[in-house]
Each structure stands twice: as C-alpha cells, then as structure tokens.
Amino acid sequence: MDLVFIGYGTIAHIIGAELKTQHMAEIKIVGVLDPVITEDQTRELFAENISVYKDIDQVIERKPDLVIEAANTEVAKKYTPFLLSKGINVMSMSVGAYLDPKVMKEIRNEATGRLYLSSGALPCVDAVKAASVRGINLVQLTTRKRPLALVGAPGLSDLDVELDKIKEPCVVFEGNAIEAVKAFPANVNIAATLSLAGVGPLRTNVKIIADPSVTRNIHTILVEGDFGKLESTIECMPSENPKTSLIAALSAIALLKDLISPVKIGS
Ligand SMILES: NC(=O)c1ccc[n+]([C@@H]2O[C@H](COP(=O)([O-])OP(=O)(O)OC[C@H]3O[C@@H](n4cnc5c(N)ncnc54)[C@H](O)[C@@H]3O)[C@@H](O)[C@H]2O)c1
C-alpha cells in the first residue's frame, strides 16, 4: 500500500517510526506534503525514496492507495473532500473538520474514495457505535489536561484565565461538541469522534478542565441509552506535541493494520 502524508509533524513521525518497528513492509511511505519541510529533512526523505510534494496536485498525480492527513482542521477541510472526489482513500486525524456540514455534504455527494477516521484517544468507540443503533439519552465527555496542553486555543481568549497561573483544576469549557471543536480545535478531536460515532455534535456534551496536577491527557466518557450505561476513562501519555496523545498515532497504526489484514476485529 503506497502512503502519502499531508502534514509531517508529530503524528506522521510516530506513524513512520512505528511502521518500521512493527515491520509493516506492506505499507510504503512514498511522499509527504508539508510546507515547513527543511532542506535537511528533504535530503533524508529522498534517501529513503520518499518524495516531497509542493502541492496537492502532485499528490493526486501520484495516486497513492492512502493519504494520511495529519496537519490541522483547515487542511482537512480543504483537501479531504478533494482527494476523495478523485478516488483517493484518506485517513484523517483532524476529525473536527467533519463536524462541518458543508464538508460532509461534499464528501457524501462527490467521494469515490473512502474516508477513515481512527478512534484516536476515544475509548470504546465500537461500543458507542453499537449503542447508537438504538436510542442514546446522554453522551458526556470530560477532558482533563495540563494547562500547557491548552495553550493557543481560541476559546481561551474570552476567559479571564492565565494558564501558567492556574493552581487548582479549572473548567475552561462547557458546551456541545460543535462549540468545543471551535474553541479548542487542536484538543478535542475526541469530542468530534465521539459525536460522529454516537448521536451527533449537538447532543454530545463536553467539559474541558485545565488541571495542573495531571501529567496525562485524561478523557472520561459517559453514555446512557437503551443498551444500558457505558463509563470509561483513558489516561493518555502525551506525545512530543503536548496537545496530541501518543495513542492517537497508535490508533492510526491499528487502523492501518486492519486495512491490510484479512481479519477485522471490532464492529
Ligand atoms: N484523531 C485524534 O484523536 C487526534 C489526536 C491528536 C491530534 N489529532 C490531530 O492530528 C493533527 C496532527 O497532529 P500533530 O500532533 O501531528 O500536529 P503537529 O503540529 O505536530 O504537525 C502538524 C504538521 O502539519 C503541517 N502543516 C500545516 N499546514 C499544512 C498544510 N497546509 N499542508 C500540509 N501540512 C501542513 C505542519 O507544518 C506540521 O508539520 C492535528 O489536527 C491534531 O489536532 C487528532
């Protein structure tokens, strides 16, 4: 399987390294598109037979089996529908992009490729999907992160909060998933995935807590419905990017394994 990365940052590097250590020879990275690739990086990539593309047309022309978007929400909105309309499969990490109804409409109307959204840091995504087949009454996500992980979020500008001065846990956001993704786009992909797997963004409640006592990104989901009740907490080690949990990249590897395996586990 020929693979191209759009966005060659933390997640792409973890995936690249993991493909080597897991000896997943069926998957070959053939190119990357990222505007901030240095000359040194370009040389290293060329040495591994990996092309550095300047624009999306070069990616389309290469026609890889899969593109992994690991850049940001705006890039995902711009390129995913386009790539899918050209019959190219996309695994997209910036899941918040798909809460935009215009993006989803374009994908539904024009895609001939398939879009894969990995579970990221969301625990029990299969159970949420199964539960949503019948009625769900309540979906709540509570995310607890160290204040550093929230730096730069647009949602902080309206609050009277200085992240480096927080001494006690402090609720910095409460609302639905649409509002959460706007206010904390780099932090709450998990809210977007939970919405898409469950009952949609308007009925998915999100609370974000800046907590100086935690070192991990902690997410608790609570779902209640006809199936019963699901409560699950995951404590995620951050990656080199404090906003991104290591397991987000590992979940992309797990999905890649599913794509090349004759056996698929889970719903
Ligand atoms: N699905 C999940 O559970 C989950 C979890 C964590 C992070 N994410 C998301 O995955 C994405 C990548 O995360 P990361 O930690 O690797 O980020 P990162 O900041 O380490 O890397 C992003 C890369 O994208 C590149 N980029 C920026 N604009 C670009 C453009 N126009 N075209 C191509 N590349 C461009 C940047 O130069 C950078 O190298 C983010 O959107 C993040 O929110 C998803």
The ligand as an SDF file (V2000), in Angstrom:
LIG
                    3D

 44 48  0  0  0  0  0  0  0  0999 V2000
   -7.9420   11.9800   15.9430 N   0  0  0  0  0  0  0  0  0  0  0  0
   -7.3670   12.1860   17.1140 C   0  0  0  0  0  0  0  0  0  0  0  0
   -7.6890   11.5630   18.1130 O   0  0  0  0  0  0  0  0  0  0  0  0
   -6.2610   13.1780   17.2150 C   0  0  0  0  0  0  0  0  0  0  0  0
   -5.4700   13.2290   18.3670 C   0  0  0  0  0  0  0  0  0  0  0  0
   -4.4380   14.1440   18.4010 C   0  0  0  0  0  0  0  0  0  0  0  0
   -4.2350   15.0320   17.3570 C   0  0  0  0  0  0  0  0  0  0  0  0
   -5.0600   14.9980   16.2770 N   0  0  0  0  0  0  0  0  0  0  0  0
   -4.9390   15.9400   15.1720 C   0  0  0  0  0  0  0  0  0  0  0  0
   -3.9930   15.4590   14.2250 O   0  0  0  0  0  0  0  0  0  0  0  0
   -3.4270   16.5740   13.5370 C   0  0  0  0  0  0  0  0  0  0  0  0
   -1.8940   16.4680   13.5740 C   0  0  0  0  0  0  0  0  0  0  0  0
   -1.4400   16.4550   14.9180 O   0  0  0  0  0  0  0  0  0  0  0  0
    0.1320   16.5520   15.2410 P   0  0  0  0  0  0  0  0  0  0  0  0
    0.2720   16.4250   16.7140 O   0  0  0  0  0  0  0  0  0  0  0  0
    0.8960   15.6540   14.3380 O   0  0  0  0  0  0  0  0  0  0  0  0
    0.4160   18.0780   14.8330 O   0  0  0  0  0  0  0  0  0  0  0  0
    1.8140   18.7710   14.5300 P   0  0  0  0  0  0  0  0  0  0  0  0
    1.5970   20.2210   14.7760 O   0  0  0  0  0  0  0  0  0  0  0  0
    2.9250   18.0940   15.2420 O   0  0  0  0  0  0  0  0  0  0  0  0
    2.0190   18.5360   12.9610 O   0  0  0  0  0  0  0  0  0  0  0  0
    1.1970   19.1460   12.0020 C   0  0  0  0  0  0  0  0  0  0  0  0
    2.0020   19.2830   10.7120 C   0  0  0  0  0  0  0  0  0  0  0  0
    1.1280   19.7830    9.6950 O   0  0  0  0  0  0  0  0  0  0  0  0
    1.8650   20.6770    8.8870 C   0  0  0  0  0  0  0  0  0  0  0  0
    1.0190   21.5590    8.1130 N   0  0  0  0  0  0  0  0  0  0  0  0
    0.4990   22.7710    8.4660 C   0  0  0  0  0  0  0  0  0  0  0  0
   -0.1630   23.3150    7.4240 N   0  0  0  0  0  0  0  0  0  0  0  0
   -0.0730   22.4170    6.4020 C   0  0  0  0  0  0  0  0  0  0  0  0
   -0.5500   22.4190    5.0580 C   0  0  0  0  0  0  0  0  0  0  0  0
   -1.2460   23.4540    4.5510 N   0  0  0  0  0  0  0  0  0  0  0  0
   -0.2870   21.3490    4.2730 N   0  0  0  0  0  0  0  0  0  0  0  0
    0.4260   20.2960    4.7570 C   0  0  0  0  0  0  0  0  0  0  0  0
    0.9220   20.2610    6.0200 N   0  0  0  0  0  0  0  0  0  0  0  0
    0.6760   21.3010    6.8250 C   0  0  0  0  0  0  0  0  0  0  0  0
    2.7440   21.4140    9.9010 C   0  0  0  0  0  0  0  0  0  0  0  0
    3.8440   22.0390    9.2440 O   0  0  0  0  0  0  0  0  0  0  0  0
    3.1650   20.2860   10.8410 C   0  0  0  0  0  0  0  0  0  0  0  0
    4.3790   19.6880   10.4060 O   0  0  0  0  0  0  0  0  0  0  0  0
   -3.9670   17.8320   14.2440 C   0  0  0  0  0  0  0  0  0  0  0  0
   -5.0850   18.3280   13.5470 O   0  0  0  0  0  0  0  0  0  0  0  0
   -4.4150   17.3070   15.5940 C   0  0  0  0  0  0  0  0  0  0  0  0
   -5.4500   18.0780   16.1700 O   0  0  0  0  0  0  0  0  0  0  0  0
   -6.0350   14.0680   16.1900 C   0  0  0  0  0  0  0  0  0  0  0  0
  1  2  1  0
  2  3  2  0
  2  4  1  0
  4  5  1  0
  4 44  2  0
  5  6  2  0
  6  7  1  0
  7  8  2  0
  8  9  1  0
  8 44  1  0
  9 10  1  0
  9 42  1  0
 10 11  1  0
 11 12  1  0
 11 40  1  0
 12 13  1  0
 13 14  1  0
 14 15  2  0
 14 16  1  0
 14 17  1  0
 17 18  1  0
 18 19  2  0
 18 20  1  0
 18 21  1  0
 21 22  1  0
 22 23  1  0
 23 24  1  0
 23 38  1  0
 24 25  1  0
 25 26  1  0
 25 36  1  0
 26 27  1  0
 26 35  1  0
 27 28  2  0
 28 29  1  0
 29 30  1  0
 29 35  2  0
 30 31  1  0
 30 32  2  0
 32 33  1  0
 33 34  2  0
 34 35  1  0
 36 37  1  0
 36 38  1  0
 38 39  1  0
 40 41  1  0
 40 42  1  0
 42 43  1  0
M  CHG  2   8   1  16  -1
M  END
$$$$
